[in-house]
Amino acid sequence: MAIALSHDIGSDQAPTVVAKGYGAVAEQILRLAFDNDVKVRTDPDLAQILEVVEVDCEIPVQAFAAVAEILTYVYRMNGTLPAGDAGGTS
């Protein structure tokens, strides 16, 4: 299972599921991510929560903490962490 999320920095909107799939579709999602230097994380527990979310829908409340951690890491690695956002500990 591969799930792709999208979130606009500074948006009040929750992240959304933009793609998901198993098998060949999952491989294609991962290939596109790697080819475009998109950060990838393996998290079976989070995937289990997100697999029931329809594409183009916001993530459920149960996934907020894990997704926030991932987004903070990605924003920090990309140098785009919003100003004033500590994003947890260093």
C-alpha positions in Angstrom: 0.0 0.0 0.0 1.3 3.5 -0.9 -0.5 6.7 0.0 0.4 10.2 -1.2 -0.5 13.2 0.8 -0.6 16.9 -0.1 -0.7 19.9 2.1 -0.3 23.7 1.5 2.2 25.3 3.8 0.3 27.8 6.0 -3.1 26.4 5.1 -5.7 25.9 7.8 -6.9 22.9 5.7 -6.0 19.4 6.8 -3.7 17.4 4.5 -5.5 15.4 1.8 -4.9 12.0 0.3 -4.0 12.6 -3.4 -3.2 9.1 -4.4 -3.3 5.6 -3.0 -3.0 2.0 -4.3 -1.6 -1.5 -4.0 0.7 -3.5 -6.1 1.6 -1.9 -9.4 -0.2 1.3 -8.5 1.8 1.5 -5.2 5.0 1.0 -7.1 4.1 3.7 -9.5 3.3 6.2 -6.7 6.7 5.3 -5.1 8.6 5.6 -8.4 7.0 9.1 -9.0 8.0 10.1 -5.5 11.6 9.0 -5.8 11.9 10.5 -9.3 10.7 13.8 -8.0 12.7 13.8 -4.7 9.6 13.6 -2.6 10.2 12.3 0.9 8.9 8.8 1.5 8.2 7.2 4.9 7.2 3.6 5.8 4.5 3.7 8.5 2.2 0.7 8.4 0.0 2.0 11.3 -0.6 5.3 9.5 -1.2 3.5 6.2 -3.9 1.4 7.9 -5.6 4.6 9.1 -5.3 6.3 5.8 -6.3 3.4 3.5 -10.0 4.1 4.2 -9.7 7.7 3.2 -11.0 8.5 -0.3 -8.7 10.3 -2.7 -9.1 14.1 -2.6 -10.4 13.9 1.0 -8.8 15.3 4.2 -7.1 12.9 6.6 -9.0 11.9 9.7 -8.3 13.3 13.1 -6.7 10.0 14.2 -3.9 10.7 11.7 -3.1 14.3 12.6 -0.2 13.7 15.0 1.6 11.3 12.7 1.1 13.4 9.6 2.1 16.6 11.4 5.4 14.8 12.4 6.0 13.8 8.9 5.2 17.2 7.4 7.4 18.9 10.0 10.3 16.7 8.9 9.6 17.3 5.2 9.3 21.1 5.6 12.5 21.1 7.7 14.4 19.1 5.1 13.1 21.3 2.3 13.9 24.5 4.3 10.3 25.5 4.1 9.2 25.1 7.8 6.8 28.1 8.4 8.3 30.9 10.5 7.5 30.6 14.2 6.7 26.9 13.9 9.0 25.0 16.3 7.8 21.7 14.9 8.8 19.8 18.0 12.2 19.2 19.2 15.4 19.2 17.2 
